[in-house]
Amino acid sequence: MTAVRSQWRSRNHANYWAFVVHRVSGLLLALFLPAHFWALSLAIEGEAALDGFLQWSAQPLVKLAEAVLVLLLGAHLTGGLRLLAVEFLPWRDWQKTVVAVSGGLSVAAGLLFLLNAV
Amino acid sequence: MNTALDVAVWRGAEQGRFVSYVVPLRENQTVLDIVTYIQRHLDSTLSYRFSCRVGMCGSCAMTVNGVPRWTCRTHVRRVATNSRLEIAPLRNMKVVKDLSVDMTGFFDKWARAGGAFAPQKTHSKDFAVVQPDSRARRQADAGIECIGCGVCYAACDLVSWNADYLGPAALNRAWTLVNDVRDGARAQRLAAVAGDAGCHACHSHQSCVQWCPMELNPTSAIAGLKRATVGAALKGAL
């Protein structure tokens, strides 16, 4: 069938959004990995190169980006643990609560990082 | 207060378009009443499927405002937005005509998932004694009321992404039989659902749980199958 205009509505529930967040956070973290390895490789090039990078990373905008990274890590970690619980533990009917707790923990981790950075 | 509904109904097969109809709004009106009104009073060529009208047969499921629902038990006032309804055939099944879909693939997958009960006893033997409060029976009972409406199958993105995926209803059926102590085909059934298109393909989106009109929990059943197949594999029985 070519077009059902409002088909997205059947996906508009907490557990589907949790899937989307888990998938998108995973993809973004995968994209970040090369940059992470590049930053680590600066240590091999010498003290000056790494210090220069660390100085650059102290800028407020970079710190904000790092907070987003922590948020993504938190979302991916808690989302993964949630899935493991769904699949390997006895079923619980409070799935929405688990999604909310996962989201809350991720945001808290991001905010804590930000508080620490300023 | 509005006295009429603007109803967009899918007309055609895989290729088609939405056609608008104006239907009188009444109190206590179901979506199936709307479709029936259109067919009886506005356009007799409209094709759709229904039977019992009381939520038992599972034949009247359609996509209503983007969500798969059993139309005979879905009240218009619960789902209409601004006196508008959009009624389309179920997703993930080939459209035969208008609101009727071909459910052959859906039911074939029940067979592929080992959905047929395999008795161990013949009629000459005594009745099996099944404890109603045993863990296995309670797990079987939790999924046994499936009416085969296809709502979960239509809601499932995994079915859209992998046409071979057995789907929530077939896997839910398999799980009820895995937990049926009278059944004699547990090993074959676990093997049937353990493949790439079986229980491990499920991403636990839980759209099946969200929209199942019988409020069953196929995701829980599929998680049970995942654990059972992993257990069988670890024991070398798979």
Interface residues (C-beta under 8 A of the other chain):
Chain A: M1 T2 V4 R5 S6 Q7 W8 R9 S10 R11 H13 N15 Y16 F19 L83 V86 E87 F88 W91 Q95
Chain B: W10 E14 Q15 G16 F18 T63 N65 G66 V67 P68 E86 A88 P89 R91 V95 A154 A155 D157 H203 S204 H205 Q206 S207 V209 Q210 W211 N217 T219 S220 A223 K226 R227
